[in-house]
Amino acid sequence: MITEKDEELLSILRCNARASVSDIARATGVSRTAIQNRLTKLENSGVIKAYSIVLGSEYSNKLISANVSLKVNPNLRRNICIALRKIHNISHIYSISGEYDLLATIQAQTLEKLNEILNMVCSLEGIERTNSSIILDTVFEK
């Protein structure tokens, strides 16, 4: 069961995953020990899976992003997913319905690097067909 203080703690971490235990304690009016215990409880229960960063727009706006639809051999799907997860430039992999089986989002700093990654993906055993779309602009993001 998540308490109201836990929700407050999570809200602080969503804004700044690097917030110190002391800063969180001050912001919530709870002792450092209590905050550390709450964090441990939230981590152990799986509520907090990981701490992350959000890239600044000065960097992320310069990245070239593409969505790549993948038609895969069903017998090799698990191996393909494992191989895709190892490619650092792939930020998301979704299982989808329709003509294609997976949707991967790739981000690269240059078109040359994006092409290199696409060639790497296409060369994986079990990839039957791909369809790539470069993202031109973000209209809305939440």
C-alpha positions in Angstrom: 0.0 0.0 0.0 1.4 3.4 -1.0 0.9 6.2 1.5 0.4 9.9 0.7 4.0 10.5 1.8 5.2 7.8 -0.6 3.3 9.6 -3.4 5.0 12.8 -2.4 8.4 11.2 -2.4 7.7 9.7 -5.8 6.6 13.0 -7.2 9.9 14.6 -6.0 11.9 11.8 -7.6 10.0 12.2 -10.9 11.2 15.8 -11.0 14.7 15.0 -9.9 15.8 11.4 -9.6 19.1 12.6 -8.1 17.4 14.4 -5.2 19.3 13.5 -2.0 17.7 11.8 1.0 18.3 15.0 3.0 16.6 17.2 0.4 13.6 14.8 0.2 13.4 14.7 4.0 13.3 18.5 4.2 10.7 18.8 1.4 8.4 16.2 3.0 9.0 17.1 6.6 10.0 13.5 7.4 13.3 12.3 8.9 16.2 11.2 6.7 16.0 7.7 8.3 12.2 7.5 7.5 12.8 8.6 3.9 15.6 6.0 3.5 13.3 3.3 4.9 10.5 4.4 2.5 12.9 4.3 -0.5 14.1 0.8 0.4 10.5 -0.4 0.8 9.5 1.1 -2.5 12.5 -0.4 -4.2 12.0 -3.8 -2.7 8.3 -3.9 -3.5 9.0 -3.0 -7.2 7.3 0.4 -7.1 10.7 2.0 -7.9 12.3 0.0 -10.6 15.2 2.3 -11.4 16.4 5.8 -11.3 16.8 7.6 -14.6 17.7 10.7 -16.4 15.7 12.9 -18.8 17.8 14.3 -21.6 17.8 18.1 -22.0 16.3 19.5 -25.1 19.6 21.0 -26.2 20.9 17.5 -26.7 17.7 15.5 -27.5 16.4 18.0 -30.2 19.6 17.3 -32.2 19.0 13.6 -32.3 17.5 11.9 -35.3 14.7 9.6 -34.3 13.1 6.8 -36.3 10.3 4.3 -35.7 11.1 1.0 -37.2 8.4 -1.6 -37.7 9.8 -5.2 -37.7 8.3 -8.4 -39.2 10.0 -11.2 -37.4 10.2 -15.0 -37.6 8.0 -16.1 -34.6 10.4 -18.9 -33.7 13.2 -16.3 -33.3 11.3 -13.5 -31.7 12.8 -14.0 -28.2 16.4 -14.0 -29.6 15.6 -10.9 -31.7 14.3 -9.0 -28.7 17.4 -9.9 -26.7 19.6 -8.7 -29.6 17.7 -5.5 -30.0 17.9 -4.6 -26.3 21.7 -4.7 -26.6 21.7 -2.0 -29.3 22.3 1.2 -27.2 20.6 3.5 -29.7 17.3 1.7 -29.4 15.3 3.4 -26.7 12.0 1.5 -27.0 10.8 -1.8 -28.3 7.0 -2.5 -28.4 5.1 -5.6 -29.3 2.4 -4.5 -31.8 -0.6 -5.9 -33.6 -1.1 -5.8 -37.4 1.2 -6.5 -40.3 4.4 -6.0 -38.2 5.3 -7.7 -34.9 7.6 -5.2 -33.2 8.1 -1.4 -33.2 11.5 -0.1 -32.2 12.5 3.6 -31.7 16.0 4.4 -32.7 17.9 7.6 -31.9 21.2 8.7 -33.4 23.2 11.8 -33.8 23.7 11.6 -37.6 21.9 10.0 -40.5 25.0 7.9 -41.1 24.8 6.5 -37.6 21.1 5.9 -38.0 21.7 4.0 -41.3 24.4 2.0 -39.6 22.0 1.0 -36.8 19.2 0.2 -39.3 21.7 -2.1 -41.2 22.6 -3.8 -38.0 18.9 -4.4 -37.1 18.1 -5.7 -40.7 21.0 -8.1 -40.5 19.7 -9.9 -37.4 18.7 -13.5 -38.0 14.9 -13.7 -38.1 14.2 -10.2 -39.3 12.0 -10.8 -42.3 11.1 -7.2 -43.2 11.3 -3.7 -41.8 9.6 -0.3 -42.5 11.3 2.8 -41.1 9.9 6.3 -40.6 12.1 9.2 -39.5 10.4 11.4 -37.0 10.4 15.0 -38.4 8.8 16.9 -35.4 7.2 16.2 -32.1 3.7 17.7 -32.1 2.8 16.6 -28.6 4.6 14.8 -25.8 3.4 14.1 -22.3 
